[in-house]
């Protein structure tokens, strides 16, 4: 059961917020959102929030 909990925690870190992406790429939060809207950054909008796959962002770089 513990392995399942650890696996779930690992997957939670696979998804990044726009703020986390901005810090990772050293650009502003607004730039991350604008580039995601234009399709220049791989991300998904969920309601008013943006989420990004860590793997996709690392491949982008």
ABEGO torsion letter per residue (X at the ends): XAAAAAAAAAAAAABBBAAAAAAAAGBBAAAAAAAAAAGABBBBBBEABBBBBAAAAAAAX
